[in-house]
């Protein structure tokens, strides 16, 4: 009987151990589930933070591009009147008769102006000179006078070229328009 009692006790102890182990397994399973949930939450937070970081980088890049454009625009807007003055001086000089030394000086000024224009083109500024007879476009041209000659709405004469920076008109071409 002792053996039977011992077996019963062993069976009872074994069942108690099984229950304890099952309870521990349930607790561990709950802990694993909680850890998985926390992991997913942290993962989602990291993904959101990474997306926010990329958005910030893109935003900063766009701001830098705008700032760079505005700086170049301001620089060119301040240089354009000087270029206009040099071009007017060259045009006025065409009517004058120069001695040989003066001709070299004038040619040097023309060469300097060409180099300046080339440098400005290299960094995005293009000069726009409309053709006579071209249709007037208020987006590209500024009418400073009108004449009764020619076809209505066409450019009769170009007074000053326009300037375009990265496809943005920073000064329209100044023109005379036929009425």
Kinemage of the C-alpha trace (Angstrom):
@kinemage 1
@onewidth
@group {chain A} dominant
@subgroup {mainchain}
@vectorlist {calphas} color= white
{ca unk a 1} P 0.000 0.000 0.000
{ca unk a 2} L 2.859 2.207 0.632
{ca unk a 3} L 3.788 1.865 -2.953
{ca unk a 4} L 0.314 2.792 -4.081
{ca unk a 5} L 0.291 5.771 -1.789
{ca unk a 6} L 3.713 6.785 -2.994
{ca unk a 7} L 2.597 6.488 -6.622
{ca unk a 8} L -0.478 8.562 -5.810
{ca unk a 9} L 1.641 11.168 -4.130
{ca unk a 10} L 4.085 11.122 -7.028
{ca unk a 11} L 1.184 11.499 -9.440
{ca unk a 12} L -0.233 14.359 -7.388
{ca unk a 13} L 3.189 16.010 -7.218
{ca unk a 14} L 3.673 15.499 -10.935
{ca unk a 15} L 0.280 17.058 -11.692
{ca unk a 16} L 1.110 19.970 -9.381
{ca unk a 17} L 4.404 20.427 -11.219
{ca unk a 18} L 2.610 20.221 -14.542
{ca unk a 19} L 0.111 22.849 -13.402
{ca unk a 20} L 2.939 25.066 -12.179
{ca unk a 21} L 4.803 24.592 -15.450
{ca unk a 22} L 1.674 25.259 -17.462
{ca unk a 23} L 1.086 28.425 -15.426
{ca unk a 24} L 4.681 29.509 -16.003
{ca unk a 25} L 4.283 28.762 -19.707
{ca unk a 26} L 1.112 30.886 -19.816
{ca unk a 27} L 2.903 33.706 -17.983
{ca unk a 28} L 5.862 33.451 -20.358
{ca unk a 29} L 3.517 33.386 -23.342
{ca unk a 30} L 1.820 36.556 -22.040
{ca unk a 31} L 5.243 38.130 -21.518
{ca unk a 32} L 6.271 37.166 -25.062
{ca unk a 33} L 3.041 38.677 -26.411
{ca unk a 34} L 3.663 41.891 -24.449
{ca unk a 35} L 7.257 42.048 -25.708
{ca unk a 36} L 6.050 41.459 -29.297
{ca unk a 37} L 3.491 44.266 -28.904
{ca unk a 38} L 6.159 46.589 -27.501
{ca unk a 39} L 8.519 45.585 -30.325
{ca unk a 40} L 5.868 46.403 -32.938
{ca unk a 41} L 5.139 49.720 -31.235
{ca unk a 42} L 8.843 50.645 -31.160
{ca unk a 43} L 9.210 49.502 -34.783
{ca unk a 44} L 6.290 51.717 -35.827
{ca unk a 45} L 7.730 54.654 -33.886
{ca unk a 46} L 11.094 54.146 -35.594
{ca unk a 47} L 9.460 53.961 -39.033
{ca unk a 48} L 7.535 57.156 -38.311
{ca unk a 49} L 10.683 58.885 -37.041
{ca unk a 50} L 12.585 57.773 -40.152
{ca unk a 51} L 9.804 59.074 -42.422
{ca unk a 52} L 9.789 62.375 -40.497
{ca unk a 53} L 13.571 62.574 -40.887
{ca unk a 54} L 13.357 62.011 -44.670
{ca unk a 55} L 10.598 64.623 -44.924
{ca unk a 56} L 12.753 67.064 -42.975
{ca unk a 57} L 15.726 66.423 -45.271
{ca unk a 58} L 13.553 66.981 -48.349
{ca unk a 59} L 12.112 70.147 -46.839
{ca unk a 60} L 15.579 71.481 -45.996
{ca unk a 61} L 16.795 70.651 -49.508
{ca unk a 62} L 13.873 72.543 -51.047
{ca unk a 63} L 14.496 75.510 -48.752
{ca unk a 64} L 18.170 75.523 -49.748
{ca unk a 65} L 17.199 75.453 -53.431
{ca unk a 66} L 14.807 78.382 -52.927
{ca unk a 67} L 17.413 80.325 -50.930
{ca unk a 68} L 20.055 79.643 -53.598
{ca unk a 69} L 17.668 80.761 -56.346
{ca unk a 70} L 16.738 83.932 -54.434
{ca unk a 71} L 20.398 84.764 -53.843
{ca unk a 72} L 21.267 84.321 -57.515
{ca unk a 73} L 18.191 86.317 -58.540
{ca unk a 74} L 19.132 89.190 -56.252
{ca unk a 75} L 22.708 89.162 -57.556
{ca unk a 76} L 21.596 89.184 -61.184
{ca unk a 77} L 18.983 91.870 -60.585
{ca unk a 78} L 21.737 94.091 -59.220
{ca unk a 79} L 24.069 93.330 -62.166
{ca unk a 80} L 21.577 93.725 -65.019
{ca unk a 81} L 21.503 97.558 -64.954
{ca unk a 82} L 25.300 97.604 -65.250
{ca unk a 83} L 25.137 95.221 -68.210
{ca unk a 84} L 22.501 97.453 -69.799
{ca unk a 85} L 24.794 100.473 -69.362
{ca unk a 86} L 27.743 98.667 -70.946
{ca unk a 87} L 25.557 97.563 -73.881
{ca unk a 88} L 24.234 101.112 -74.374
{ca unk a 89} L 27.809 102.451 -74.332
{ca unk a 90} L 28.845 99.888 -76.946
{ca unk a 91} L 25.807 100.762 -79.112
{ca unk a 92} L 26.545 104.483 -78.788
{ca unk a 93} L 30.171 103.809 -79.705
{ca unk a 94} L 29.130 102.236 -83.011
{ca unk a 95} L 28.263 105.668 -84.363
{ca unk a 96} L 31.570 107.205 -83.332
{ca unk a 97} L 34.757 107.034 -85.327
{ca unk a 98} L 37.608 105.733 -83.216
{ca unk a 99} L 41.323 105.914 -83.692
{ca unk a 100} L 43.121 102.569 -83.903
{ca unk a 101} L 43.937 102.524 -80.136
{ca unk a 102} L 40.351 103.353 -79.242
{ca unk a 103} L 39.052 100.559 -81.462
{ca unk a 104} L 41.139 98.031 -79.495
{ca unk a 105} L 39.770 99.448 -76.249
{ca unk a 106} L 36.181 99.149 -77.543
{ca unk a 107} L 36.802 95.578 -78.735
{ca unk a 108} L 38.177 94.770 -75.277
{ca unk a 109} L 34.999 96.104 -73.638
{ca unk a 110} L 32.866 93.991 -76.001
{ca unk a 111} L 34.965 90.920 -75.142
{ca unk a 112} L 34.578 91.585 -71.398
{ca unk a 113} L 30.810 91.912 -71.803
{ca unk a 114} L 30.715 88.608 -73.722
{ca unk a 115} L 32.683 86.890 -70.935
{ca unk a 116} L 30.329 88.281 -68.292
{ca unk a 117} L 27.301 87.097 -70.279
{ca unk a 118} L 28.890 83.628 -70.708
{ca unk a 119} L 29.608 83.379 -66.967
{ca unk a 120} L 26.061 84.390 -66.143
{ca unk a 121} L 24.698 81.796 -68.587
{ca unk a 122} L 26.874 79.133 -66.953
{ca unk a 123} L 25.158 79.763 -63.613
{ca unk a 124} L 21.643 79.843 -64.997
{ca unk a 125} L 20.912 83.340 -66.311
{ca unk a 126} L 19.888 83.536 -69.942
{ca unk a 127} L 19.418 86.660 -71.969
{ca unk a 128} L 16.202 86.772 -73.976
{ca unk a 129} L 16.076 89.012 -77.027
{ca unk a 130} L 12.730 88.801 -78.817
{ca unk a 131} L 12.584 89.151 -82.600
{ca unk a 132} L 10.867 92.026 -84.355
{ca unk a 133} L 7.498 90.819 -85.601
{ca unk a 134} L 7.135 88.334 -82.739
{ca unk a 135} L 3.772 88.391 -80.924
{ca unk a 136} L 3.750 90.450 -77.737
{ca unk a 137} L 3.546 88.273 -74.601
{ca unk a 138} L 3.092 90.093 -71.299
{ca unk a 139} L 4.795 87.201 -69.501
{ca unk a 140} L 8.023 87.783 -71.442
{ca unk a 141} L 7.775 91.389 -72.620
{ca unk a 142} L 7.224 94.819 -71.125
{ca unk a 143} L 5.738 97.339 -73.543
{ca unk a 144} L 7.393 100.701 -72.960
{ca unk a 145} L 5.898 102.392 -76.031
{ca unk a 146} L 3.563 101.788 -78.941
{ca unk a 147} L 3.721 102.786 -82.594
{ca unk a 148} L 1.095 102.851 -85.320
{ca unk a 149} L 3.326 100.988 -87.760
{ca unk a 150} L 3.400 97.207 -88.287
{ca unk a 151} L 0.853 94.537 -87.347
{ca unk a 152} L -1.175 95.074 -84.220
{ca unk a 153} L 0.171 93.213 -81.163
{ca unk a 154} L 3.578 92.492 -82.644
{ca unk a 155} L 6.948 93.656 -81.399
{ca unk a 156} L 8.113 96.593 -83.479
{ca unk a 157} L 11.454 97.182 -81.748
{ca unk a 158} L 13.495 95.799 -78.850
{ca unk a 159} L 14.828 98.402 -76.426
{ca unk a 160} L 16.415 96.095 -73.831
{ca unk a 161} L 16.759 92.318 -73.645
{ca unk a 162} L 14.971 90.297 -71.010
{ca unk a 163} L 16.601 87.903 -68.565
{ca unk a 164} L 15.448 84.449 -67.524
{ca unk a 165} L 16.851 82.603 -64.503
{ca unk a 166} L 16.098 78.878 -64.384
{ca unk a 167} L 12.958 79.333 -66.513
{ca unk a 168} L 11.778 82.280 -64.371
{ca unk a 169} L 11.608 85.718 -65.945
{ca unk a 170} L 13.491 88.107 -63.681
{ca unk a 171} L 13.236 90.991 -66.123
{ca unk a 172} L 10.964 91.042 -69.148
{ca unk a 173} L 12.368 92.269 -72.456
{ca unk a 174} L 11.512 95.944 -72.907
{ca unk a 175} L 9.888 96.430 -76.278
{ca unk a 176} L 7.980 98.796 -78.519
{ca unk a 177} L 4.675 97.282 -79.695
{ca unk a 178} L 2.622 97.979 -82.818
{ca unk a 179} L -0.914 99.198 -82.152
